[in-house]
């Protein structure tokens, strides 16, 4: 679990196929010395497990699903990525709950150097997950949606976010990872299966009527 508050901008060293599958190596001087093999790290919003680390470098194994669903497979040497370590139990939650499970990628429609307004394309089948003033993770960054359009959404980027994330290098046409708010997904699931919930409640009432005792 993550918060969407980026700790470091990492730099991609290489991504390649090995006998273990696809591997990604990053340079991350700030956090590399604080992690252990097996730790979870959000890389552009995608939860990855540390396969190995040495000095300032971290290596991750990537599944085919990860390469296909995220923008990590399109990285080139020196590409920048947003990094965040997993949320500690005693830490403040400054952003919103981010699982690190990328839902899709989308293209930046507009983001000028002199502008704080970021507009991103919204896939039609994902439109129900966004709402004005709602939260969304873009490349792992917790952002607030300011406007929802039929085929896109808009968020405003404060100077701190632009400076300390890889949005400082972002341009129109760039592909970003999107993770929609987990609450929206659960609400959709519950609304999609109302009969199941009603059936369970009905069965519970029937059991009580038949003298069944609930375990405390």
C-alpha positions as CSV (number, residue, x, y, z in Angstrom):
1,X,0.0,0.0,0.0
2,X,1.2,3.5,-0.9
3,X,0.1,7.1,-0.4
4,X,1.0,8.7,-3.8
5,X,3.6,11.0,-2.2
6,X,6.7,10.5,-4.3
7,X,10.0,10.1,-2.4
8,X,12.5,10.1,-5.2
9,X,12.8,10.5,-8.9
10,X,14.8,7.4,-10.1
11,X,16.7,7.0,-13.4
12,X,16.3,3.9,-15.6
13,X,19.6,2.2,-16.3
14,X,18.3,-0.8,-18.4
15,X,15.4,-3.0,-19.1
16,X,16.0,-6.3,-20.8
17,X,15.0,-10.0,-21.1
18,X,17.0,-12.4,-19.0
19,X,16.8,-16.1,-18.1
20,X,14.5,-14.9,-15.2
21,X,12.2,-12.9,-17.5
22,X,12.2,-9.2,-18.0
23,X,14.3,-7.2,-15.5
24,X,14.5,-3.5,-14.8
25,X,17.4,-1.7,-13.2
26,X,17.1,1.7,-11.7
27,X,19.4,4.2,-10.1
28,X,17.9,5.5,-6.8
29,X,20.5,7.1,-4.6
30,X,18.2,8.3,-1.9
31,X,16.2,5.2,-1.1
32,X,18.5,2.4,-2.3
33,X,20.3,2.3,1.0
34,X,17.1,2.0,3.1
35,X,15.6,-1.0,1.4
36,X,15.9,-4.8,1.6
37,X,15.4,-7.5,-1.0
38,X,11.7,-8.4,-1.1
39,X,10.5,-4.9,-0.2
40,X,7.7,-3.4,-2.3
41,X,8.4,-0.2,-4.2
42,X,6.0,1.9,-6.3
43,X,7.7,2.6,-9.6
44,X,5.6,5.0,-11.7
45,X,2.7,3.8,-9.6
46,X,3.3,0.1,-10.2
47,X,4.0,-2.0,-7.1
48,X,7.3,-4.0,-7.8
49,X,9.3,-6.3,-5.5
50,X,13.0,-5.6,-5.1
51,X,14.9,-8.6,-6.6
52,X,18.3,-7.3,-5.6
53,X,20.0,-4.0,-4.8
54,X,23.6,-2.8,-4.6
55,X,24.9,0.7,-3.7
56,X,22.6,3.1,-5.5
57,X,21.0,0.5,-7.9
58,X,17.8,-1.5,-7.6
59,X,16.7,-4.4,-9.8
60,X,13.1,-5.6,-10.2
61,X,11.6,-8.5,-12.0
62,X,8.6,-7.7,-14.3
63,X,5.8,-10.0,-15.3
64,X,4.4,-10.0,-18.8
65,X,1.2,-8.4,-17.5
66,X,3.2,-5.6,-16.0
67,X,5.1,-4.8,-19.2
68,X,1.8,-4.9,-21.2
69,X,-0.4,-2.9,-18.9
70,X,2.0,-0.2,-17.7
71,X,4.4,2.3,-19.3
72,X,7.5,0.6,-17.8
73,X,8.1,-1.4,-21.0
74,X,8.5,1.8,-23.0
75,X,11.2,3.2,-20.7
76,X,14.6,4.0,-22.2
77,X,18.0,4.6,-20.6
78,X,17.9,7.7,-18.4
79,X,14.1,7.8,-18.4
80,X,12.9,9.1,-15.0
81,X,10.4,7.2,-12.8
82,X,8.6,8.1,-9.6
83,X,9.5,6.1,-6.6
84,X,7.8,5.5,-3.3
85,X,8.4,3.0,-0.6
86,X,5.5,1.0,0.9
87,X,3.5,2.8,3.6
88,X,4.7,2.2,7.2
89,X,2.0,1.4,9.7
90,X,2.9,4.4,11.9
91,X,3.2,6.9,9.0
92,X,0.9,9.7,8.0
93,X,-1.4,9.2,5.1
94,X,-0.8,12.4,3.2
95,X,-2.2,11.4,-0.2
96,X,-4.8,8.6,-0.7
97,X,-4.7,4.8,-0.6
98,X,-2.8,3.7,-3.6
99,X,-2.4,-0.1,-4.2
100,X,0.2,0.0,-6.9
101,X,-2.1,-1.9,-9.3
102,X,-2.2,-0.1,-12.6
103,X,-5.6,0.0,-14.3
104,X,-4.5,1.3,-17.6
105,X,-2.2,3.8,-19.4
106,X,-3.4,7.0,-21.0
107,X,-1.9,9.8,-23.0
108,X,-1.3,13.4,-21.8
109,X,-3.4,15.7,-23.9
110,X,-2.1,19.0,-22.7
111,X,0.6,20.1,-20.2
112,X,2.6,23.2,-21.1
113,X,5.8,24.2,-19.3
114,X,4.2,27.5,-18.2
115,X,0.9,25.9,-17.2
116,X,-0.2,24.0,-14.1
117,X,-3.2,22.4,-15.9
118,X,-2.7,18.8,-16.8
119,X,-5.3,17.1,-19.1
120,X,-5.2,13.4,-19.6
121,X,-7.2,11.2,-21.9
122,X,-9.8,9.1,-20.2
123,X,-10.6,5.6,-21.7
124,X,-14.4,5.3,-22.1
125,X,-14.6,2.1,-20.1
126,X,-12.9,3.8,-17.1
127,X,-15.0,7.0,-17.1
128,X,-17.2,5.8,-14.2
129,X,-14.2,5.7,-11.8
130,X,-13.5,9.4,-11.9
131,X,-15.4,12.3,-10.2
132,X,-14.7,15.9,-9.7
133,X,-12.7,16.4,-6.4
134,X,-12.0,12.7,-6.4
135,X,-8.5,11.1,-6.2
136,X,-6.5,9.4,-8.9
137,X,-2.9,8.2,-9.1
138,X,-1.0,9.4,-12.2
139,X,2.4,7.7,-12.5
140,X,2.0,7.0,-8.8
141,X,1.3,10.6,-7.8
142,X,-1.8,11.3,-5.7
143,X,-3.7,14.0,-7.6
144,X,-7.2,15.6,-7.2
145,X,-9.4,15.7,-10.2
146,X,-10.7,19.2,-10.9
147,X,-12.8,18.6,-14.0
148,X,-14.2,15.6,-15.8
149,X,-14.9,15.7,-19.5
150,X,-16.5,13.1,-21.8
151,X,-13.1,11.8,-23.0
152,X,-10.6,13.3,-20.5
153,X,-10.0,14.7,-17.1
154,X,-8.1,17.7,-15.7
155,X,-6.0,18.1,-12.7
156,X,-3.9,21.0,-11.5
157,X,-0.3,20.5,-10.6
158,X,1.3,22.5,-7.8
159,X,4.9,23.7,-8.2
160,X,6.2,21.2,-5.6
161,X,4.7,18.2,-7.4
162,X,6.0,19.4,-10.7
163,X,9.5,19.9,-9.3
164,X,9.8,16.7,-7.3
165,X,8.2,14.2,-9.7
166,X,8.8,13.1,-13.3
167,X,6.0,15.4,-14.4
168,X,8.7,18.0,-14.7
169,X,9.7,16.2,-17.9
170,X,6.1,15.4,-19.1
171,X,4.8,16.6,-22.4
172,X,1.7,16.1,-24.5
173,X,1.6,12.7,-26.0
174,X,3.5,11.0,-23.1
175,X,2.0,7.8,-21.8
176,X,1.2,7.8,-18.0
177,X,0.1,5.0,-15.7
178,X,-3.4,5.5,-14.1
179,X,-4.8,3.8,-11.0
180,X,-8.3,4.8,-10.1
181,X,-9.5,5.2,-6.5
182,X,-10.1,1.8,-4.9
183,X,-13.3,3.0,-3.3
184,X,-14.8,3.6,-6.8
185,X,-14.0,0.0,-7.8
186,X,-15.6,-1.5,-4.7
187,X,-18.7,0.6,-5.1
188,X,-19.0,-0.5,-8.8
189,X,-18.6,-4.1,-7.7
190,X,-21.3,-3.8,-5.1
191,X,-23.8,-2.1,-7.4
192,X,-23.1,-4.6,-10.1
193,X,-24.2,-7.6,-7.9
194,X,-27.1,-6.3,-5.7
195,X,-28.9,-9.7,-5.9
196,X,-25.9,-11.5,-4.2
197,X,-26.0,-9.1,-1.2
198,X,-29.8,-9.3,-0.9
199,X,-29.6,-13.1,-1.0
200,X,-27.0,-13.2,1.8
201,X,-29.2,-10.9,4.0
202,X,-32.3,-13.0,3.3
203,X,-30.4,-16.2,4.2
204,X,-29.1,-14.6,7.4
205,X,-32.7,-13.5,8.4
206,X,-34.0,-17.0,7.6
207,X,-31.3,-18.6,9.8
208,X,-32.2,-16.4,12.7
209,X,-35.8,-17.2,12.2
210,X,-34.9,-20.9,12.4
211,X,-33.2,-20.4,15.7
212,X,-29.6,-20.3,14.4
213,X,-27.2,-18.7,16.8
214,X,-24.6,-16.1,15.6
215,X,-21.1,-16.6,16.8
216,X,-19.9,-13.5,18.7
